[in-house]
Amino acid sequence: MTTPERLDDRRARMALSAVVESGEAELSRLVDDLGASEVWRRARDGTLGAPLAGRAARLDLRAVLADAAQLGMRFVMPGDAEWPAPLEDLRRAEPVQRRGGLPLGLWLRGTARLADSCRRAVAIVGSRAATAYGTAVATELAADLAERQVTVLSGGAYGIDAAAHRGALAAGGRTVAVLAGGADVPYPKGNEALLDRIAADHVIVSELPPGAAPTRMRFLARNRLIAALADGVIVVEAALRSGARNTANWAVGTGRVLMALPGPVHSTLSAGPHLLVREGQATLVTSAADVLELISPVGQQMAPVQRGERRVTDGFDPIRLAVFEAVPARRRRPSGEIALIAGVPLRRALAELTALEGEALVDGSADGWRLAARTGETATPREGVA
């Protein structure tokens, strides 16, 4: 081992990231308290346990740095200009499934600056075995958000993750992939071309050094980064027990806005997002406008109010509406009866009926009044009007 026993803070963090499992909350707190250089010294001398000391002794940090340089990767740490400030919330968040804590640093591959990319970002996560419905809505939602200058974050996996990345890319927007292995390790292999495209113009993130393989534990640790880097997390198709649910828990733990996109009620992949809404953890969203309203400061980016189709009665005052509602659709009714049902004087009823006839909404004759044929087809059905 040629690496000096006493390293500066940056190199100590690099070294620790190569020998410590990602998401070790206790070690992260130890680095906060003692500094990375001192923690590395203790790792080397066995104070933190023989297994860690063995891994530290075998580490060739120079080789790691040479690999990173060859791959065009860089390391950022707390205090760097490119370090995303929102990650600091992980210091206070409770561990989830024994993972947690602030990353020692991040290994990045790509041309975009991470802090800039995450200034306004939303994570879209969900099932790897996504349905055609889930893939379509995730792609469309990501594209709509990207067009509105929102960065789309996800994990680079099959299914919803890939759909989210592709939607953002198709719209010419920003996207960030957070991986459970090294930023140079394409996982799954089938998404290698997608990840290379993200690295070319955007950025890939990992807290593991080059060449690190993904594991189940590392996926759990990775999920906290996806949540913490975003302003909000959207769950699109997820089973009741899934990585997306784990990311949702991290969204709640870090104070991020948690959202869920509904799906077919008979689909098992709708169970996760539907339960999040039912339990009050997530807000139901169906469009980019809904998402922007939730992640923006109060009063800004308000989503348009959803209304049904306009009715002919929408602009009526109460008296005209009462008279109109008293006119039957299929038979004629005398003016006196209409006035009585509407609760208005006969003279006022006649005036309103005349105005309605002028708008071709009612039809009058010597036998009384009825709705005009066109109105009768489109008017809202009414009790007792025949």
C-alpha positions as a Markdown table, in Angstrom:
| # | Residue | x | y | z |
|---|---|---|---|---|
| 1 | Met | 0.0 | 0.0 | 0.0 |
| 2 | Thr | 1.6 | 3.2 | -1.2 |
| 3 | Thr | -1.1 | 5.6 | 0.0 |
| 4 | Pro | 0.1 | 7.7 | 3.0 |
| 5 | Glu | -1.5 | 6.9 | 6.3 |
| 6 | Arg | -2.4 | 10.5 | 6.9 |
| 7 | Leu | -4.4 | 11.9 | 4.0 |
| 8 | Asp | -5.8 | 15.4 | 3.5 |
| 9 | Asp | -9.6 | 15.6 | 3.8 |
| 10 | Arg | -10.4 | 15.2 | 0.1 |
| 11 | Arg | -8.2 | 12.2 | -0.4 |
| 12 | Ala | -9.4 | 10.7 | 2.9 |
| 13 | Arg | -13.0 | 11.0 | 1.7 |
| 14 | Met | -12.1 | 9.4 | -1.6 |
| 15 | Ala | -10.3 | 6.5 | 0.2 |
| 16 | Leu | -13.2 | 6.0 | 2.6 |
| 17 | Ser | -15.7 | 5.9 | -0.2 |
| 18 | Ala | -13.8 | 3.0 | -1.7 |
| 19 | Val | -13.7 | 0.9 | 1.5 |
| 20 | Val | -16.8 | 1.8 | 3.4 |
| 21 | Glu | -20.3 | 0.6 | 2.3 |
| 22 | Ser | -22.4 | 3.5 | 1.0 |
| 23 | Gly | -25.0 | 4.8 | 3.4 |
| 24 | Glu | -23.2 | 3.9 | 6.6 |
| 25 | Ala | -24.8 | 6.6 | 8.8 |
| 26 | Glu | -22.6 | 6.0 | 11.9 |
| 27 | Leu | -19.4 | 6.5 | 9.9 |
| 28 | Ser | -20.9 | 9.6 | 8.2 |
| 29 | Arg | -21.5 | 11.1 | 11.6 |
| 30 | Leu | -18.0 | 10.1 | 12.7 |
| 31 | Val | -16.6 | 12.0 | 9.8 |
| 32 | Asp | -18.7 | 15.0 | 10.7 |
| 33 | Asp | -17.3 | 14.9 | 14.3 |
| 34 | Leu | -13.6 | 14.0 | 13.8 |
| 35 | Gly | -12.9 | 14.8 | 10.1 |
| 36 | Ala | -12.2 | 12.4 | 7.3 |
| 37 | Ser | -8.5 | 12.4 | 7.8 |
| 38 | Glu | -8.8 | 11.1 | 11.4 |
| 39 | Val | -11.5 | 8.6 | 10.5 |
| 40 | Trp | -9.2 | 7.3 | 7.7 |
| 41 | Arg | -6.3 | 6.9 | 10.2 |
| 42 | Arg | -8.6 | 5.0 | 12.5 |
| 43 | Ala | -9.7 | 2.8 | 9.7 |
| 44 | Arg | -6.1 | 2.0 | 8.8 |
| 45 | Asp | -5.0 | 1.2 | 12.3 |
| 46 | Gly | -7.9 | -1.1 | 13.1 |
| 47 | Thr | -9.7 | 1.1 | 15.6 |
| 48 | Leu | -12.9 | 0.8 | 13.5 |
| 49 | Gly | -12.6 | -3.0 | 13.1 |
| 50 | Ala | -10.4 | -5.6 | 11.4 |
| 51 | Pro | -12.5 | -6.0 | 8.2 |
| 52 | Leu | -12.4 | -2.3 | 7.5 |
| 53 | Ala | -8.7 | -2.2 | 8.3 |
| 54 | Gly | -8.1 | -5.1 | 5.8 |
| 55 | Arg | -10.0 | -3.3 | 3.0 |
| 56 | Ala | -8.1 | 0.0 | 3.8 |
| 57 | Ala | -4.8 | -1.8 | 3.7 |
| 58 | Arg | -5.5 | -3.3 | 0.2 |
| 59 | Leu | -6.7 | 0.0 | -1.3 |
| 60 | Asp | -4.5 | 1.5 | -4.0 |
| 61 | Leu | -5.9 | 5.1 | -4.0 |
| 62 | Arg | -3.6 | 6.1 | -6.8 |
| 63 | Ala | -5.0 | 3.5 | -9.1 |
| 64 | Val | -8.5 | 4.6 | -8.2 |
| 65 | Leu | -7.7 | 8.2 | -9.1 |
| 66 | Ala | -6.0 | 7.1 | -12.3 |
| 67 | Asp | -9.1 | 5.1 | -13.3 |
| 68 | Ala | -11.3 | 8.1 | -12.5 |
| 69 | Ala | -9.1 | 10.5 | -14.6 |
| 70 | Gln | -9.1 | 8.1 | -17.5 |
| 71 | Leu | -12.9 | 7.8 | -17.4 |
| 72 | Gly | -13.4 | 11.5 | -17.1 |
| 73 | Met | -14.9 | 11.2 | -13.6 |
| 74 | Arg | -14.5 | 13.8 | -10.8 |
| 75 | Phe | -15.1 | 13.8 | -7.0 |
| 76 | Val | -17.1 | 16.4 | -5.2 |
| 77 | Met | -17.5 | 16.8 | -1.4 |
| 78 | Pro | -19.2 | 19.1 | 1.0 |
| 79 | Gly | -18.0 | 22.6 | 0.6 |
| 80 | Asp | -17.3 | 22.3 | -3.1 |
| 81 | Ala | -19.1 | 24.7 | -5.5 |
| 82 | Glu | -20.6 | 21.8 | -7.3 |
| 83 | Trp | -21.9 | 20.1 | -4.0 |
| 84 | Pro | -25.7 | 20.2 | -3.9 |
| 85 | Ala | -26.8 | 22.0 | -0.8 |
| 86 | Pro | -30.1 | 20.0 | -0.4 |
| 87 | Leu | -28.0 | 16.9 | 0.4 |
| 88 | Glu | -27.3 | 18.5 | 3.8 |
| 89 | Asp | -30.9 | 17.4 | 4.9 |
| 90 | Leu | -29.5 | 13.8 | 5.1 |
| 91 | Arg | -27.6 | 14.8 | 8.2 |
| 92 | Arg | -30.9 | 15.1 | 10.1 |
| 93 | Ala | -33.0 | 12.4 | 8.4 |
| 94 | Glu | -33.5 | 9.1 | 10.3 |
| 95 | Pro | -32.0 | 6.0 | 8.7 |
| 96 | Val | -34.3 | 3.8 | 6.5 |
| 97 | Gln | -33.6 | 0.1 | 6.3 |
| 98 | Arg | -30.2 | 0.7 | 8.0 |
| 99 | Arg | -29.0 | 3.1 | 5.4 |
| 100 | Gly | -28.6 | 6.9 | 5.9 |
| 101 | Gly | -26.3 | 9.8 | 6.5 |
| 102 | Leu | -24.6 | 12.4 | 4.4 |
| 103 | Pro | -22.4 | 10.9 | 1.6 |
| 104 | Leu | -18.7 | 11.2 | 2.1 |
| 105 | Gly | -18.6 | 12.6 | -1.4 |
| 106 | Leu | -19.9 | 11.9 | -4.8 |
| 107 | Trp | -18.2 | 10.6 | -7.9 |
| 108 | Leu | -19.6 | 12.3 | -11.1 |
| 109 | Arg | -19.4 | 11.4 | -14.7 |
| 110 | Gly | -20.7 | 13.9 | -17.2 |
| 111 | Thr | -20.4 | 17.5 | -18.4 |
| 112 | Ala | -23.2 | 19.2 | -16.4 |
| 113 | Arg | -22.6 | 20.7 | -13.0 |
| 114 | Leu | -24.6 | 18.8 | -10.4 |
| 115 | Ala | -25.5 | 21.7 | -8.2 |
| 116 | Asp | -26.8 | 23.6 | -11.1 |
| 117 | Ser | -28.8 | 20.7 | -12.4 |
| 118 | Cys | -30.5 | 20.2 | -9.0 |
| 119 | Arg | -31.6 | 23.8 | -8.5 |
| 120 | Arg | -35.1 | 22.8 | -9.6 |
| 121 | Ala | -35.5 | 19.0 | -9.9 |
| 122 | Val | -38.1 | 16.3 | -9.6 |
| 123 | Ala | -37.4 | 12.6 | -9.2 |
| 124 | Ile | -39.6 | 10.2 | -11.1 |
| 125 | Val | -39.3 | 6.6 | -9.8 |
| 126 | Gly | -41.3 | 3.4 | -10.2 |
| 127 | Ser | -41.3 | -0.3 | -11.2 |
| 128 | Arg | -38.7 | -1.8 | -13.4 |
| 129 | Ala | -41.4 | -4.1 | -14.8 |
| 130 | Ala | -43.5 | -1.2 | -15.9 |
| 131 | Thr | -46.6 | -1.6 | -18.0 |
| 132 | Ala | -47.2 | 0.2 | -21.3 |
| 133 | Tyr | -49.4 | 2.7 | -19.4 |
| 134 | Gly | -46.7 | 3.4 | -16.8 |
| 135 | Thr | -44.0 | 3.9 | -19.4 |
| 136 | Ala | -46.2 | 6.2 | -21.4 |
| 137 | Val | -47.3 | 8.5 | -18.6 |
| 138 | Ala | -43.8 | 8.6 | -17.1 |
| 139 | Thr | -42.3 | 9.6 | -20.4 |
| 140 | Glu | -44.9 | 12.2 | -21.1 |
| 141 | Leu | -44.7 | 13.7 | -17.6 |
| 142 | Ala | -40.9 | 13.8 | -17.7 |
| 143 | Ala | -41.0 | 15.6 | -21.1 |
| 144 | Asp | -43.5 | 18.1 | -19.9 |
| 145 | Leu | -41.5 | 18.9 | -16.8 |
| 146 | Ala | -38.3 | 19.2 | -18.8 |
| 147 | Glu | -39.9 | 21.6 | -21.1 |
| 148 | Arg | -40.7 | 23.7 | -18.0 |
| 149 | Gln | -37.0 | 23.8 | -17.1 |
| 150 | Val | -37.3 | 21.2 | -14.3 |
| 151 | Thr | -34.5 | 18.6 | -14.1 |
| 152 | Val | -35.7 | 15.0 | -14.1 |
| 153 | Leu | -33.9 | 12.7 | -11.7 |
| 154 | Ser | -34.1 | 8.9 | -11.7 |
| 155 | Gly | -32.0 | 5.8 | -11.1 |
| 156 | Gly | -31.1 | 4.7 | -14.6 |
| 157 | Ala | -32.9 | 1.3 | -14.3 |
| 158 | Tyr | -35.4 | -0.4 | -16.7 |
| 159 | Gly | -39.0 | 0.6 | -16.7 |
| 160 | Ile | -40.1 | 3.9 | -15.2 |
| 161 | Asp | -36.5 | 5.1 | -14.6 |
| 162 | Ala | -35.6 | 4.8 | -18.2 |
| 163 | Ala | -38.9 | 6.2 | -19.4 |
| 164 | Ala | -38.3 | 9.3 | -17.2 |
| 165 | His | -34.8 | 9.9 | -18.5 |
| 166 | Arg | -35.8 | 9.4 | -22.1 |
| 167 | Gly | -38.8 | 11.7 | -21.8 |
| 168 | Ala | -36.5 | 14.5 | -20.5 |
| 169 | Leu | -33.9 | 13.9 | -23.2 |
| 170 | Ala | -36.6 | 13.9 | -25.9 |
| 171 | Ala | -37.8 | 17.3 | -24.7 |
| 172 | Gly | -34.3 | 18.7 | -24.8 |
| 173 | Gly | -34.3 | 19.1 | -21.0 |
| 174 | Arg | -31.9 | 18.2 | -18.2 |
| 175 | Thr | -31.7 | 14.8 | -16.5 |
| 176 | Val | -29.6 | 13.2 | -13.8 |
| 177 | Ala | -29.0 | 9.5 | -13.2 |
| 178 | Val | -28.1 | 8.3 | -9.7 |
| 179 | Leu | -26.6 | 4.8 | -9.8 |
| 180 | Ala | -26.1 | 2.1 | -7.2 |
| 181 | Gly | -22.7 | 1.1 | -8.6 |
| 182 | Gly | -19.9 | 3.2 | -9.9 |
| 183 | Ala | -20.8 | 6.0 | -12.3 |
| 184 | Asp | -18.8 | 4.2 | -15.0 |
| 185 | Val | -20.7 | 0.9 | -14.5 |
| 186 | Pro | -23.7 | 0.6 | -16.8 |
| 187 | Tyr | -26.4 | -1.1 | -14.8 |
| 188 | Pro | -28.5 | -2.6 | -16.2 |
| 189 | Lys | -26.3 | -3.4 | -19.2 |
| 190 | Gly | -29.2 | -2.9 | -21.5 |
| 191 | Asn | -29.3 | 0.8 | -20.6 |
| 192 | Glu | -25.6 | 1.4 | -21.4 |
| 193 | Ala | -26.4 | 3.6 | -24.5 |
| 194 | Leu | -28.9 | 5.6 | -22.5 |
| 195 | Leu | -26.4 | 6.2 | -19.6 |
| 196 | Asp | -23.7 | 7.1 | -22.0 |
| 197 | Arg | -26.0 | 9.7 | -23.6 |
| 198 | Ile | -26.8 | 11.1 | -20.1 |
| 199 | Ala | -23.1 | 11.3 | -19.4 |
| 200 | Ala | -22.4 | 13.1 | -22.7 |
| 201 | Asp | -24.6 | 16.1 | -22.0 |
| 202 | His | -25.8 | 15.8 | -18.4 |
| 203 | Val | -24.4 | 14.0 | -15.3 |
| 204 | Ile | -24.3 | 10.6 | -13.6 |
| 205 | Val | -23.9 | 10.4 | -9.9 |
| 206 | Ser | -22.6 | 7.7 | -7.5 |
| 207 | Glu | -21.2 | 7.7 | -4.0 |
| 208 | Leu | -19.0 | 4.8 | -5.0 |
| 209 | Pro | -15.7 | 4.9 | -6.8 |
| 210 | Pro | -15.1 | 3.7 | -10.4 |
| 211 | Gly | -15.7 | 0.1 | -11.0 |
| 212 | Ala | -17.9 | -0.6 | -8.0 |
| 213 | Ala | -20.7 | -3.1 | -8.6 |
| 214 | Pro | -24.3 | -2.5 | -7.5 |
| 215 | Thr | -25.7 | -4.5 | -4.7 |
| 216 | Arg | -29.1 | -4.6 | -3.0 |
| 217 | Met | -27.8 | -2.6 | -0.1 |
| 218 | Arg | -26.3 | 0.0 | -2.4 |
| 219 | Phe | -29.6 | 0.4 | -4.2 |
| 220 | Leu | -31.2 | 1.2 | -0.8 |
| 221 | Ala | -28.4 | 3.7 | -0.1 |
| 222 | Arg | -28.8 | 5.2 | -3.6 |
| 223 | Asn | -32.5 | 5.9 | -3.1 |
| 224 | Arg | -31.8 | 8.5 | -0.3 |
| 225 | Leu | -29.7 | 10.5 | -2.8 |
| 226 | Ile | -32.4 | 10.5 | -5.4 |
| 227 | Ala | -34.9 | 11.8 | -2.9 |
| 228 | Ala | -32.6 | 14.4 | -1.3 |
| 229 | Leu | -31.4 | 15.8 | -4.6 |
| 230 | Ala | -34.9 | 16.6 | -5.7 |
| 231 | Asp | -37.6 | 19.1 | -4.7 |
| 232 | Gly | -40.2 | 16.4 | -5.0 |
| 233 | Val | -40.5 | 12.7 | -5.7 |
| 234 | Ile | -43.2 | 11.2 | -8.0 |
| 235 | Val | -44.0 | 7.5 | -7.7 |
| 236 | Val | -45.3 | 6.0 | -11.0 |
| 237 | Glu | -46.3 | 2.3 | -10.7 |
| 238 | Ala | -44.8 | 0.5 | -7.7 |
| 239 | Ala | -45.6 | -2.7 | -5.8 |
| 240 | Leu | -46.3 | -2.4 | -2.1 |
| 241 | Arg | -42.8 | -3.5 | -1.3 |
| 242 | Ser | -40.4 | -1.9 | -3.8 |
| 243 | Gly | -37.4 | 0.4 | -4.2 |
| 244 | Ala | -39.8 | 3.1 | -5.2 |
| 245 | Arg | -41.5 | 2.8 | -1.9 |
| 246 | Asn | -38.1 | 3.1 | -0.2 |
| 247 | Thr | -37.4 | 6.3 | -2.1 |
| 248 | Ala | -40.8 | 7.6 | -1.1 |
| 249 | Asn | -39.9 | 7.0 | 2.6 |
| 250 | Trp | -36.7 | 9.0 | 2.0 |
| 251 | Ala | -38.8 | 11.8 | 0.4 |
| 252 | Val | -40.9 | 12.0 | 3.6 |
| 253 | Gly | -37.8 | 11.8 | 5.8 |
| 254 | Thr | -36.0 | 14.6 | 4.1 |
| 255 | Gly | -39.1 | 16.8 | 3.9 |
| 256 | Arg | -39.5 | 16.6 | 0.1 |
| 257 | Val | -42.9 | 16.8 | -1.6 |
| 258 | Leu | -44.1 | 13.2 | -2.2 |
| 259 | Met | -46.5 | 12.7 | -5.2 |
| 260 | Ala | -48.1 | 9.7 | -6.8 |
| 261 | Leu | -49.5 | 9.2 | -10.2 |
| 262 | Pro | -52.7 | 7.1 | -10.3 |
| 263 | Gly | -53.1 | 4.0 | -12.4 |
| 264 | Pro | -55.7 | 1.3 | -13.2 |
| 265 | Val | -57.2 | 0.0 | -10.0 |
| 266 | His | -56.8 | -3.7 | -11.1 |
| 267 | Ser | -53.1 | -3.4 | -11.7 |
| 268 | Thr | -50.8 | -4.7 | -8.9 |
| 269 | Leu | -48.4 | -1.9 | -9.9 |
| 270 | Ser | -50.9 | 0.7 | -9.0 |
| 271 | Ala | -51.1 | -0.6 | -5.4 |
| 272 | Gly | -48.0 | 1.4 | -4.3 |
| 273 | Pro | -48.9 | 4.9 | -5.4 |
| 274 | His | -52.6 | 4.4 | -4.5 |
| 275 | Leu | -51.7 | 3.4 | -1.0 |
| 276 | Leu | -49.4 | 6.4 | -0.6 |
| 277 | Val | -52.3 | 8.6 | -1.5 |
| 278 | Arg | -54.8 | 6.7 | 0.7 |
| 279 | Glu | -52.5 | 7.0 | 3.7 |
| 280 | Gly | -52.0 | 10.7 | 3.2 |
| 281 | Gln | -48.3 | 10.4 | 2.5 |
| 282 | Ala | -48.5 | 11.5 | -1.2 |
| 283 | Thr | -50.5 | 14.0 | -3.2 |
| 284 | Leu | -52.1 | 12.7 | -6.3 |
| 285 | Val | -50.8 | 14.4 | -9.5 |
| 286 | Thr | -51.8 | 13.9 | -13.1 |
| 287 | Ser | -49.8 | 16.6 | -15.0 |
| 288 | Ala | -46.7 | 18.7 | -14.9 |
| 289 | Ala | -48.9 | 21.7 | -13.8 |
| 290 | Asp | -49.9 | 19.7 | -10.7 |
| 291 | Val | -46.3 | 19.0 | -9.9 |
| 292 | Leu | -45.1 | 22.6 | -10.5 |
| 293 | Glu | -47.8 | 23.9 | -8.1 |
| 294 | Leu | -46.6 | 21.5 | -5.4 |
| 295 | Ile | -42.8 | 22.2 | -5.7 |
| 296 | Ser | -43.1 | 26.0 | -6.2 |
| 297 | Pro | -43.4 | 28.6 | -3.5 |
| 298 | Val | -46.9 | 29.1 | -2.2 |
| 299 | Gly | -49.0 | 31.2 | -4.7 |
| 300 | Gln | -46.7 | 30.6 | -7.6 |
| 301 | Gln | -47.2 | 28.2 | -10.5 |
| 302 | Met | -50.8 | 27.6 | -9.5 |
| 303 | Ala | -52.4 | 24.7 | -11.6 |
| 304 | Pro | -55.5 | 25.7 | -13.6 |
| 305 | Val | -58.7 | 24.8 | -11.9 |
| 306 | Gln | -60.2 | 21.7 | -13.6 |
| 307 | Arg | -63.8 | 22.4 | -14.8 |
| 308 | Gly | -66.3 | 20.4 | -16.7 |
| 309 | Glu | -67.7 | 21.6 | -20.1 |
| 310 | Arg | -69.5 | 24.9 | -20.1 |
| 311 | Arg | -73.3 | 24.8 | -19.7 |
| 312 | Val | -75.7 | 27.3 | -21.2 |
| 313 | Thr | -76.9 | 28.2 | -17.7 |
| 314 | Asp | -73.4 | 29.1 | -16.3 |
| 315 | Gly | -74.0 | 32.9 | -16.8 |
| 316 | Phe | -77.6 | 33.0 | -15.6 |
| 317 | Asp | -78.6 | 35.0 | -12.5 |
| 318 | Pro | -80.7 | 33.2 | -9.9 |
| 319 | Ile | -84.1 | 34.3 | -11.2 |
| 320 | Arg | -83.4 | 33.5 | -14.8 |
| 321 | Leu | -82.0 | 30.1 | -13.8 |
| 322 | Ala | -85.1 | 29.4 | -11.7 |
| 323 | Val | -87.3 | 30.2 | -14.7 |
| 324 | Phe | -85.2 | 28.1 | -17.1 |
| 325 | Glu | -85.2 | 25.2 | -14.7 |
| 326 | Ala | -89.1 | 25.3 | -14.5 |
| 327 | Val | -89.4 | 24.9 | -18.3 |
| 328 | Pro | -90.0 | 21.2 | -19.2 |
| 329 | Ala | -88.0 | 19.4 | -21.9 |
| 330 | Arg | -90.7 | 17.2 | -23.5 |
| 331 | Arg | -94.1 | 18.9 | -23.0 |
| 332 | Arg | -95.3 | 22.5 | -22.8 |
| 333 | Arg | -96.0 | 24.2 | -19.6 |
| 334 | Pro | -98.1 | 27.4 | -19.2 |
| 335 | Ser | -96.5 | 30.6 | -18.1 |
| 336 | Gly | -98.4 | 30.7 | -14.9 |
| 337 | Glu | -97.2 | 27.3 | -13.8 |
| 338 | Ile | -93.6 | 28.2 | -14.7 |
| 339 | Ala | -93.9 | 31.4 | -12.6 |
| 340 | Leu | -95.3 | 29.4 | -9.7 |
| 341 | Ile | -92.6 | 26.7 | -9.8 |
| 342 | Ala | -89.9 | 29.3 | -10.2 |
| 343 | Gly | -91.3 | 31.4 | -7.3 |
| 344 | Val | -91.4 | 34.7 | -9.3 |
| 345 | Pro | -94.2 | 37.1 | -10.4 |
| 346 | Leu | -95.8 | 36.2 | -13.7 |
| 347 | Arg | -94.7 | 39.4 | -15.3 |
| 348 | Arg | -91.0 | 38.7 | -14.4 |
| 349 | Ala | -91.4 | 35.1 | -15.6 |
| 350 | Leu | -92.7 | 36.2 | -19.0 |
| 351 | Ala | -89.8 | 38.7 | -19.3 |
| 352 | Glu | -87.3 | 35.9 | -18.6 |
| 353 | Leu | -89.0 | 33.5 | -20.9 |
| 354 | Thr | -89.0 | 36.0 | -23.7 |
| 355 | Ala | -85.2 | 36.6 | -23.2 |
| 356 | Leu | -84.6 | 32.9 | -23.2 |
| 357 | Glu | -86.5 | 32.5 | -26.4 |
| 358 | Gly | -84.4 | 35.2 | -27.9 |
| 359 | Glu | -81.4 | 33.1 | -27.2 |
| 360 | Ala | -83.0 | 30.1 | -28.8 |
| 361 | Leu | -83.1 | 28.2 | -25.4 |
| 362 | Val | -86.8 | 27.9 | -25.0 |
| 363 | Asp | -89.7 | 27.6 | -27.5 |
| 364 | Gly | -93.1 | 29.4 | -26.8 |
| 365 | Ser | -96.5 | 28.8 | -28.3 |
| 366 | Ala | -100.1 | 29.3 | -27.4 |
| 367 | Asp | -99.9 | 26.0 | -25.5 |
| 368 | Gly | -97.0 | 27.1 | -23.3 |
| 369 | Trp | -93.3 | 26.8 | -23.1 |
| 370 | Arg | -90.8 | 24.0 | -23.5 |
| 371 | Leu | -87.0 | 23.8 | -24.0 |
| 372 | Ala | -85.8 | 24.3 | -27.5 |
| 373 | Ala | -84.8 | 21.0 | -29.1 |
| 374 | Arg | -81.1 | 21.8 | -29.0 |
| 375 | Thr | -81.2 | 22.8 | -25.4 |
| 376 | Gly | -83.2 | 19.8 | -24.4 |
| 377 | Glu | -80.5 | 17.6 | -25.8 |
| 378 | Thr | -77.6 | 19.3 | -23.9 |
| 379 | Ala | -79.3 | 20.5 | -20.7 |
| 380 | Thr | -78.5 | 18.8 | -17.4 |
| 381 | Pro | -81.4 | 16.3 | -16.5 |
| 382 | Arg | -83.7 | 17.7 | -13.9 |
| 383 | Glu | -86.0 | 16.1 | -11.4 |
| 384 | Gly | -89.7 | 16.5 | -12.2 |
| 385 | Val | -89.1 | 18.0 | -15.6 |
| 386 | Ala | -90.6 | 16.0 | -18.4 |
